[in-house]
Amino acid sequence: MRPPKVMHHGAREGVTGSCHQLWMDDHCSVLIDCGQFQGTDEKTGDDLLALDFPIEGIKALIVTHVHIDHVGRIPNLLASGFEGPILCSEPSARLLPIVLEDAFRLSISRDQEQLERYLNTVEQRIIPLPYGNWFTLHEADDAMCKVRLQPAGHVLGSAYVELEFSAPGTAEKRVVFSGDLGAPHSPLLPDLVPPERADLLILESTYGDRRHEDRSHRRDRLQAAIERALADQGTVLIPSFSIGRTQELLYELEEILHDKNESTQATRSVGEPSEAGSDGAPDIDWPQIPIILDSPLATRFTKTYTELQGFWDEDARHRMEEGRKPLAFKQLITVDTHDEHIRIAQHLTDTARPAIVIAGNGMCSGGRIVNYLKAMLGDSRHNVVFVGYQGKGTPGRDIQTHGPDGGYVELDGERIDIRAGIDSLLGYSAHADQADLVGFVTRMKEWPTEIRLIHGEDQAKRTLAEVLEAKYQEAGKQSNVVIP
């Protein structure tokens, strides 16, 4: 059997716009993802969501996960006349309509009637596939194609895609699309387990040229950063993305609060003084610190994450069984309406009451975090803690770069001098790094005979290709690592 034909309609020359077309025979094909271009990959004007390929013969769309750079062109795909099913994991089937509703409002229309028609179409097309089971995708006299989704450990519901091709009288061929692979030690999610084999592997390479900072102690680093900030007796601002990062932060903040509470109770039970600061740590009244989640979209995702706890890892489920609420704890305050947002932001600005605020968006280029920043960046009592990558040219990058030197940032056309403290935590990337990507390959029982590297900058792809080729050579295996 000849290798299946694959075309890349995005994430070939950059890291966004993931969209790949694989032919199951001469006339029928399947799409894996249909994502929006972002950042330096972004198109302009009417081309932002445009499709530059014909949809004839595309029988199904498989979604690896619900990040906008993997699903953002679905509205255009539907508008172009695509009538096939949208296949995804069970958690993604719950999360995808929320993502697409928000994207529709921002990019297409806020008309409620039009939105409801669109969402009804989306929900009718979605077919959830349980992890780990094979499903027939295409069947003809001369060819068959089956699909299986496996957890990818990136965000809740993320999957890598296995496609198995068979034809009479020929050996089966297996193609694997990695989607976005997750890093180990992720709160809530089980660690990634690679496939047994692949003849052709389409592999992401976002961090193919670097290693992440150790993730196993990142909660301790988060606690230390927050304690440094709260010692200034002001508000801690954490810009965060609505899905994945926010839920991980809440999980780790609940863990910090739980440990602090147990430590306080243990101290009191043995009659020792309960004064904070005796060990050199800042004097912080943790039980009285409000954790404010100011993002309606993140609140919706968090509620759905909680409802999908059957897909959490063992440790997270165990906490629920103990009666803890990792994503809905007592000190968590959610802010929904705009009026409530303005009132809380003004109150914290006026009083400088110690609080932790998580708000969108993650790179400070819009959303509610901007109002907090405009009000608080000029006050040295407040602090900003970054837990995610800040893209070049974003306000977040400017604050991160110039804030420690007392510089300024422009927000909504207004110059804001930065007097607030600025801290940046590494170890929060949801992507696999170079070692994880290589491990995805070398932990297979049968290594791929061909690897195509996508979803990465040129340097990342070239570096990862060199490392993989060296691993193959070291193992005495023939390598064919391709950059399309």
N, C-alpha and C positions, 0 to 999 in steps of 0.2 A: 504494500500500500504506500503510495507517495505521501509525503508530508502534507498536512492540510495547509491551504493558502491562508495567510494572515496579513491584514492591512491595518496600519495604525493611523487613526484619524485624530489623534491628540496624544499628548504626553510622550511624543517621540523625540522632540527637540528640546523639551522642557519638562517641568514637573506638574503641570496642570492640564486640564482638558482631557483626561483619560477617556479614550474611546477606541476600541479595537474590534475589528470585524474578522471573523473566522468562518471559512466556507466548509460546510458539512458535505457538500457535493458540488457539482458544477453550477447548480442553480440556487441552492439554499444556503443561507448563512445565519450567523448569530452574532449579536453585538455583546461585547463585555464592556459595560459602563458607557455612559454618555455624558461626560462632565464638562463643566464650564471652564474656560480659560481665565486665569487670574494673574495679578501682579504683572511682571514683565512679559508674560505670555499673552496678556489680555488683548483681545481685539477691541475695536472701538465701534460706537454707534450701533447701527442695526446688525452688525456682524457678530455682536457679543455672543449670541446663542445660536448663530447660524450653523447649519449643517453643510459641509462641502463635499458630500458624497450622496449618491442615490440610495434610497431605502428599499428599492425593489428586491425581493427575495429574502429580506431579513425576517426570519420567522419568530425570533424572540430576543429580548434584551435581558441580560444577566447583570445584576447590580452587585458589586463586591461589597460596598458599604455606602453610607448615606452622606458623606462629605460632598459639598457642592462641586468640587472639582472632579467628582466622579458621577454626579447625577444632575448637574445644573442645566444640561441641554435636553433633558427629557421633555419639557414643554414644547420645544421646537420639533423634537422627534415625533411627538403626537400630532402637532399641527401639520407636519409634513405628510401625514396619512398613515403612519405606522399603526397597525392594528393587532400586533402580536402581544403575547403576555410579557409581564415584567417579573422575572424570577429573582428571588432574593431569599436570604435567611429569614427565619421567623421573627427575630428581633428587628431586623431591618424593615420587614413588612409593617411593623408598628411605627417605626421612626420615620420612614420615607415620606408619608403624607404630610407630616409636620414640617419637614425640610422643604418639600416642594410647595407647600402653602406659603411659607415665608418667602421663598424665592419668587413665586408668582406675584406676590404683593409688591416686592421690591423692583422686579424687572419688567413685569408685563402690565398688570392692572390691579387696582384696589376695588374694582367693581364686585360687590358681593355675589351677585347672581352669576356673573362670569366665573368667579372663583369657585363657587359651589359646583357648577357644571364640570369644571376642570378637575376638581378633587374627586368628584363622583366617577369620572372616567379613569383617573389614576387608580382609585381603590378597586374598581372592577377589573383592572388589568393585572394587579399584583397577585402573584401566586407564591405563597411562602413555602420554601423547601426545608424540611428538617435537616440539620447537619448530619453528615455521615452516610446518607442514603443515596443510591444511584437512581436516577430518573431518566427515562427515554425521552430524548429531545427531538430526534429525527429518525425515521425508519423508512427505508426503501428497499427494493429488491437487491440493490447492489451495495448498500451502505447503511450503517446504523451509527448513531451518535448518542451517548449517554452523558449525563452531567451529575457531578456530586460537589456539594459545598462543604468546606471544612473551616473551623474557626481560625481566624488570622490574628487575633490578639491585638488588633489596632484600636478599634472602638467597639462598643457593644453591637453585635450583629455583623461585624466584618467577617469576610470569608475569602479564602482563596478558592479558585475554581478548577476542578479537574474535569476534563473532557476526554472521553474514551471513544475511539473510532474503531469500527470493525467492518470487515467485508469478507465475503466468502473466499476461502483459500488463501487469506493473507493474515499476517500477525497483527494483533491489536496495536494501535498507537495511542499513546496518552499525552495530551497537551495540558499543561498547568499554567494558569494565569495567577500570579501572586496577589494581584490587587495591592493594597498597602499592607505590609506586614508590621506587626507590633513588636515592641521591645519587651524583654522580660521584666518581672517585678512590677507589673502594672496593677494598681488597685482595681478590684472588682472582676478583672478578666483572667481566665485561665491562660497559662503560657502557651505559646504557639507550638504545635507538633507538626513537623513537615510531612509531606506525602511519602509513600513508600517508593515511588518511582515517577519518572517523567521522561518521555522521549524528547519533547520540546518544552522548555520552561521559558515563559515570558516573565521576566523578573524586574521588579522596581529597583531603582538605584538611588533614591533620594539622598541617602547618607552613605553612599558607596565609597566615599573617600575620607570618612572620619569615624571616630569612636565617641560615643556619648560618655559624659561623666557618670560615675557609678550611681545607679539608681536605688540601690538597696538601702541607702541612708538618706534619701531625699526628704523623708518626713522630718527627720531631725534637722535638716538644713532649713526646711520650711518653718519649723517651730523657732529656730534661732533667729531667722530673718524677721518673723513677726514679733518676737520678744524685743529685738533691737528697735523695731519701729514703735511698738507700744510704749517703750521706755520714754518716748518723746511726748506721751500723753495726748496723742491725736489719733486720727483715723488712718487705717491701713487700706490703701486702694490696690486691688488686684484685678487688672484687666484680664479677661478670660473668654475663651470661645465657648459657645453655648453647649456644644455636645462633646463629651469625652473629657476635656480638660476640667470643666466646671465640676462634673460629678467626681472626678478623682480628687480635686481640692476639698470638696465637702467631706468625702470619705476620710481623708487624712486629717482634716480639722476636727471631725468627730472623734478620731482616735486620740488626738492631742488632748481634747477636752475630757475624754473618758479617763485617760491616764492621769491627768492633773487632778481630777476629782477623786480617783482612787488613792493617789498619793496623799492628798489632803486628809481624807478619811483615816488613812493608816497613821498619819502623824498625830491626829487628834486622839486616836484610840490608845496610843502609848503615852499620851500626856505631854508630848513635846510641843514647844511653841510653834504656832502655825504661821509666823510672820514670814512673808516672802522676802527674798533678797538676802537671807542669811548665808546662802551658799554662793553669793555673787551674782545670782540671776536678778533681772529687773523685778521690781515690786509690782506684779500684775495680778489683778483680781480676775482670774480666768472665768469663774462661774458667772460673772456679770458682764462679760464682753459679748455684745450682740454680733452675730454673723449675719450680714445682710446680703441676700441674693437679689440684686436689682436688675433682673432681665426676665421679662415674661417668657421669652423663647426658651431660655435655659431652665426656667421653672417647669415648663411643659415637658422638656426632655428629661428632667430629673424625676418627675412623677412617672413617666413611662419607664425609665430605668428601674425605678422601684418595683413597678408592676412586673418587670421581666427578671426578677431576682433568681428565677430558675436557671438563668444563663450566667449568673455570677460564679466566681471561683469559690472553692470550698471555704476559705477563710471568711469571705464576705457573707456567705450563707450562714456560717456558724455564728457570726455576730447577730444576725437577725434572730436566730434560734435562741440566743441568750436574752432577747428582749431589747437589744439595742436597735437604733434606727440610724444607720450610717448616712442616709441622705435626707433625713427628716427629723433631726434632733431638736431638743427643746430650745436651744439658743439660736436656732435658724429662723430668720425673718425673711419672708419673700415679699417683694414689692411688685405689684402688678400695674396699677394705673400710673399715668404720667403725672397727675397731680400729686399722688403719694410720693413718687420719685422726687419731684421738685421740693416737696416739703421736707423729706428726710435729708436730701443733699444740703438744703439751707440750714437745717437744724444742726447737722454735724459740722458745717462750716462755721456757724456762729458760736457753738459751744466747744468745739474741738474735743468732744467726748470720745474716749477711746472706743473704737469699733473696727470691725473688719468688713469691708465692702467688696464683694465680687460682682463685677458688672461687665457687660459687653460694650464694644467688641475687643477682641484680644490684641489688636495692634493699634487701638486708640484712634482709628480713622473714622469713627462714627459711633452711634449708639450712646447709651446713657453714661458710659465712663467719661465721655467728653465733658459733660456738665460738672462732674466731680472734679476733674482735672482743672478746668477753668476756675473753679472756686477755691481749690485747695493747693495747687502747685506753688503758689506764692507764699505759703505759710510753712515755716520750718517745723511746726509741730506735726505735720502730716507726712506720710511716707507712701511711696509707690513701690510695690513688689512685683516684678515681672516674672512670670513662670512659663513664658512661651517665646518662641522666636519672633523677633520684630523685623519685618521686612524692610529692605532698603527703600527710603523715601517715605516711610510711614511716620506719623507723629510719635508712635511708640519708639521707633528707632532713634528719633531726635531726642526724646526725653531720656532714653537709656544712655545715649552717647554724650549729650551736653549737660544733662542734669547734675551729675557729680561735680562738674566744674563751675556750677552756678550759671549755666547758660540759659537759653530761652527756647520756647517752642511756639509755633503758630497753630492756633486752634480756632476754627471758624473765622479765619482771617484776622484774628486778634493775637498780638504778641503777649505771651505769658512768661514772665521771668520765673525761673525754677529755683525755689528755696527749699522745697520739700526734699526729704531724703529719698534716694533712689537705690534700689537693690535688685539684683537679677539672680534668679536661681536656675541652674542647669539641671539636667536629669529628668525634665518633664516632657521630652519629646515622645510622642506616641508612635514614632517610626522606628523600625529596626535600624541599627547602625551597621557598619561594615562587617563586624564579627557576626552579627545576627544573620545578615544576608548570606554570608559564606556558609554559616552553619545550616541555614535552610537547605542549601545544596548538599553539603557533605554529610548531613545526618540522614539523607535518603539511603535506603538499602541499595537502590540502583541509581547512580548519578545520571543526570540528563545527558543525552548525546549532543544536544544543542541548547544553548542559552542565548536568548535575545534580551538585551538590557534596554529598558525604557524608563520613563518617569524619573529622570535625573538630569542635572546639568552635565555638560560635556566632561568636565574634570572628574565628576563623581563616577560617570560611566567608564571612562578610560581607566581610572584607578581600580575600580572594582573588577573590570575585565582582566587586568594584570594580576590581581590577587587570585582570582578564580583560576586563571591559566596556570599559575604557579602551584596551586593546590592540586590540580589535575596532574601536572607533571610529577609532583612529589608522590602522588598515589599511583603513578604508572598508568594513567588513564588518558585516552585521547580526548582532547578538548576542542570545542567549536563554539567559542564565545563571540557573539555578533552584536555590533551596535547598528541597528537599522538606520 
